[in-house]
Amino acid sequence: MVNFDMALPKNLPLTESKALQFRVETFNTFNHARFFGATSVDGNISDATFGQVVNSMSPRLLQVAMRFSF
C-alpha cells in the first residue's frame, strides 16, 4: 500500500506570548487507489458486478486548521 500524508504549517507570532498557526493537511496526497484486499473485487459469478471493484478506501482528503497559542 502506498500512502502519503503531508502537512504545511505557517506560524504567525502576534505578541511575545501569543501566536497563531495556520495549517493545511492532506491525507492520501497523491490520490493512489487503495483497495481492501480480496473483498474489494466482487467474486460472485452470478452478480452483475462480477469482477468489478466494489470497495476502496477514502480518496484524497484536505483539512485546514488554525490554532491560537497563549
Secondary structure, 3 states (H helix, E strand, C coil): CCCCCEEEEEEEECCCCCEEEEEEEEECCCCCCCCCHHHHECCCCCCCCCCCECCCCCCCEEEEEEEEEC
